[in-house]
């Protein structure tokens, strides 16, 4: 994702790019950007805090887990530089899958029923759940399919949670939702949304019942674009502090579009977005952030080419 962002920024005029990199990695391919290597002895948050103040604008690419995205977003907001990403208020909601469920449900947006693991454990086996079929257990702040597990019964979920009692507060339980795994990439600002792509996800069940994302067909579901546009408008209105690039995971079940989670950050689909759109998405993000522009529209020449993105193991 970083390399795709740097390539798009490098294609623009009058842009100076600065990023950091793990000192253990080779940075020779990042010739378009000034880089600072950070080793294990350094405090990266202190380094980032200093670097942010030297920039005009910052875009955070980080996972939601352990509050990392929220902490870095707060760092940008208090620095006074332009935040090209979402506001911390929306990051905090979207980083918590249970809070996201509550926000979507309150807005009347179809989403997957969600229960905190501790609450699920208190259910006796004689209690009746309206859920049918398999169960999904996932971290409340996980990114992607990290530690997302599929169980065949309520009893098996209870068994796993009972054996991992110390982690219960960090997990949620959901019914498994049948349908086509999908996502959409959109731009947001002040309660408005501009849809960039409708993506089909290639999901598989890996070892130990863990779910895994193998790839994405960016704009692979363009024939349903109007439905995705309506959904993107409703999500932006429900969470008006979503800003810049936002990814939304969705299950498409016949005519129903069911929101799984909201990613208030750059997502995997961004890697192939420039090729799919035939336009520079970073140019759009910068135009969107330009306070002098009172209106924003997508480029007239934007295409919706289907691009198959295969993820490395």
C-alpha positions in Angstrom: 0.0 0.0 0.0 2.8 2.4 0.8 4.5 1.8 -2.5 1.3 2.4 -4.4 0.7 5.7 -2.5 4.3 6.8 -3.1 4.0 6.0 -6.8 0.8 8.0 -7.1 2.2 11.0 -5.2 5.4 10.9 -7.2 3.3 11.3 -10.4 2.1 14.7 -9.1 3.9 18.0 -9.4 5.3 20.0 -6.5 5.0 17.1 -4.0 7.8 16.2 -1.6 7.3 12.8 0.0 8.6 11.6 3.3 8.1 8.2 5.0 9.7 5.9 7.5 10.7 2.3 7.1 11.7 -0.6 9.4 15.5 -0.5 9.5 15.6 -4.3 8.8 14.0 -3.8 5.4 15.6 -2.7 2.1 14.5 0.9 1.2 16.4 1.1 -2.1 13.2 0.8 -4.1 11.7 3.9 -2.4 13.7 6.3 -4.5 10.8 8.6 -5.0 10.6 9.4 -1.3 12.9 10.6 1.5 13.0 7.8 4.0 14.1 7.5 7.6 14.9 4.0 8.9 13.7 3.2 12.4 15.4 0.4 14.4 14.2 -1.5 17.5 16.0 0.8 19.9 14.0 3.9 18.8 10.6 5.1 19.9 8.7 5.3 16.6 5.9 7.4 18.0 8.4 10.1 19.2 10.0 10.1 15.7 6.7 10.4 13.9 5.6 13.2 16.2 8.7 15.2 15.2 8.4 14.4 11.5 4.6 15.2 11.3 5.4 18.8 12.3 7.7 19.3 9.4 5.0 18.4 6.8 2.0 20.3 5.3 -0.2 17.2 5.3 -0.1 13.7 6.6 -1.7 10.4 5.7 -1.6 7.6 8.3 -1.4 4.0 7.0 -1.8 1.8 10.1 -3.9 -1.0 11.5 -6.8 -0.3 13.9 -5.6 -3.0 16.4 -4.3 -1.9 19.8 -5.4 1.7 19.1 -2.5 2.4 16.8 -4.5 4.1 14.1 -6.3 6.2 16.7 -3.1 7.2 18.4 -1.4 8.3 15.2 -4.5 10.1 14.0 -4.6 12.1 17.2 -1.0 12.9 16.7 -1.8 14.4 13.3 -4.8 16.4 14.6 -3.0 18.1 17.5 0.0 18.9 15.2 -2.1 21.3 13.2 -1.1 19.8 9.8 -3.7 18.7 7.3 -5.1 15.2 8.1 -5.7 13.5 4.8 -7.4 10.6 6.6 -10.4 10.2 8.9 -11.0 12.2 12.0 -10.1 10.5 15.3 -13.8 10.4 16.3 -14.7 8.2 13.3 -11.5 6.2 13.7 -12.5 5.3 17.2 -15.9 4.1 16.2 -14.8 2.2 13.1 -11.9 0.6 15.0 -14.3 -1.0 17.4 -16.5 -3.6 15.5 -19.2 -3.5 18.2 -19.4 0.3 18.2 -19.6 0.1 14.4 -22.5 -2.4 14.6 -24.3 0.0 17.0 -23.7 3.0 14.7 -24.9 1.2 11.6 -27.9 -0.3 13.3 -28.9 3.1 14.7 -28.7 4.6 11.2 -30.9 1.8 9.8 -28.1 0.3 7.7 -28.2 -3.4 7.3 -25.3 -5.1 9.1 -24.5 -8.4 10.8 -25.9 -9.0 14.3 -23.0 -8.6 16.7 -22.5 -9.7 20.4 -19.6 -9.1 22.8 -17.9 -12.4 23.6 -18.6 -12.0 27.4 -22.3 -11.5 26.7 -22.3 -14.6 24.4 -20.7 -16.7 27.1 -23.5 -15.8 29.6 -26.0 -17.4 27.3 -27.1 -20.8 28.6 -27.4 -23.6 26.0 -31.2 -23.5 26.6 -31.3 -19.8 25.6 -32.7 -19.3 22.1 -30.6 -17.4 19.6 -32.3 -16.3 16.3 -28.9 -17.0 14.6 -28.8 -20.1 12.4 -25.8 -21.9 10.9 -22.2 -21.2 11.6 -20.6 -18.6 13.9 -17.7 -16.1 13.4 -15.4 -15.0 16.2 -13.1 -12.1 15.6 -11.0 -9.5 17.5 -13.0 -6.4 18.2 -10.3 -4.2 16.7 -8.7 -6.6 14.2 -7.6 -5.5 10.7 -8.5 -7.6 7.7 -9.1 -11.3 8.6 -6.6 -11.3 11.5 -7.6 -14.0 14.0 -11.1 -14.4 12.4 -12.3 -17.9 13.0 -15.4 -19.9 11.9 -17.2 -22.3 14.2 -19.9 -24.8 13.4 -21.9 -24.5 16.6 -22.7 -22.3 19.6 -21.1 -25.0 21.8 -17.8 -24.8 20.0 -17.7 -21.0 20.4 -18.4 -21.4 24.1 -15.6 -24.0 24.4 -13.0 -21.7 22.7 -14.0 -18.7 24.7 -13.9 -20.7 28.0 -10.4 -21.9 27.2 -9.2 -18.3 26.3 -11.0 -16.5 29.1 -8.4 -13.8 29.4 -9.1 -12.6 25.8 -12.9 -12.6 25.9 -13.2 -8.8 26.2 -11.3 -8.4 23.0 -13.6 -10.5 20.8 -17.0 -10.3 19.2 -19.3 -13.1 18.0 -21.4 -12.9 14.8 -23.5 -15.3 12.8 -21.8 -16.4 9.6 -23.4 -14.4 6.7 -23.8 -16.2 3.4 -23.2 -14.3 0.2 -20.5 -12.8 -2.0 -17.6 -11.2 0.0 -17.2 -7.7 -1.4 -15.9 -4.3 -0.5 -16.1 -0.7 -1.7 -13.5 2.0 -1.8 -14.9 5.6 -1.5 -13.9 9.1 -0.7 -15.7 10.9 2.1 -16.0 14.4 3.4 -18.6 16.2 5.7 -21.2 13.5 5.3 -20.8 13.0 1.6 -19.4 10.1 -0.3 -17.9 9.5 -3.8 -17.7 5.9 -4.8 -14.4 4.8 -6.4 -14.7 1.1 -6.8 -16.9 -2.0 -6.1 -14.6 -4.9 -5.3 -15.1 -8.6 -5.1 -13.0 -10.4 -2.5 -11.5 -13.9 -2.7 -11.9 -15.4 0.7 -11.0 -18.9 1.8 -11.0 -21.0 4.9 -7.4 -21.7 5.9 -6.1 -24.1 8.5 -7.7 -24.2 12.0 -10.9 -22.6 10.6 -9.2 -19.3 10.1 -10.5 -17.1 7.3 -8.0 -15.6 4.8 -8.1 -13.0 2.1 -6.3 -14.3 -1.1 -7.0 -11.3 -3.3 -9.4 -8.7 -4.6 -10.9 -8.0 -8.0 -10.9 -4.2 -7.9 -14.1 -3.0 -9.6 -15.1 -6.6 -10.1 -18.7 -5.8 -9.2 -19.2 -2.6 -11.2 -22.5 -3.9 -12.6 -24.0 -3.2 -9.1 -22.4 0.2 -8.8 -25.7 2.0 -8.2 -26.5 -0.1 -5.2 -23.0 0.5 -3.8 -23.4 4.2 -4.4 -26.6 4.3 -2.4 -24.9 2.4 0.5 -21.9 4.7 0.4 -24.1 7.7 0.7 -25.9 6.3 3.7 -22.7 5.3 5.5 -21.1 8.8 5.0 -24.3 10.4 6.3 -24.3 8.2 9.3 -20.6 8.9 10.1 -19.9 12.4 8.9 -16.4 12.6 10.2 -15.3 9.8 7.8 -12.8 11.6 5.6 -10.5 10.9 2.7 -10.2 7.3 1.5 -12.5 4.8 3.3 -12.9 1.1 2.7 -16.1 -0.8 3.6 -16.4 -4.6 3.7 -19.8 -5.9 2.5 -21.6 -9.2 2.0 -23.8 -9.2 -1.1 -26.6 -11.7 -0.6 -28.8 -11.6 -3.7 -30.4 -8.1 -3.5 -29.2 -7.4 0.0 -26.0 -5.4 0.8 -24.9 -6.2 4.4 -22.1 -4.1 5.9 -19.5 -6.1 7.7 -17.1 -3.4 8.9 -15.7 0.0 8.0 -12.0 0.6 7.5 -11.2 4.3 8.2 -7.9 4.1 6.3 -6.2 3.0 3.1 -7.1 -0.6 2.3 -5.6 -3.4 0.1 -7.8 -2.4 -2.8 -5.9 0.9 -3.2 -2.9 -1.0 -4.7 -4.8 -1.6 -8.0 -7.0 1.5 -7.8 -5.0 3.8 -10.1 -4.9 1.1 -12.8 -8.6 0.4 -12.4 -9.7 4.1 -12.5 -7.3 5.3 -15.1 -6.9 8.3 -12.8 -4.6 9.2 -9.8 -6.5 8.6 -6.6 -4.0 10.6 -4.6 -4.8 13.6 -6.8 -8.5 13.1 -5.9 -7.6 12.9 -2.2 -5.6 16.1 -2.3 -8.3 17.9 -4.2 -10.9 16.7 -1.7 -8.7 18.1 1.2 -8.2 21.4 -0.4 -10.1 23.9 1.8 -10.3 26.3 -1.1 -12.5 23.9 -3.1 -16.1 24.2 -1.9 -17.2 21.5 -4.3 -15.6 18.2 -5.3 -16.5 16.0 -8.2 -14.9 12.8 -9.5 -13.0 13.1 -12.8 -15.1 12.8 -15.9 -12.7 10.4 -17.5 -12.6 7.9 -14.6 -13.0 4.3 -15.7 -14.1 1.2 -13.8 -11.8 -1.4 -15.2 -11.7 -4.8 -13.5 -8.3 -5.5 -12.1 -7.4 -8.8 -10.4 -5.2 -8.2 -7.4 -3.5 -11.4 -6.0 -2.0 -11.1 -2.6 1.3 -12.8 -1.7 1.4 -15.5 0.9 
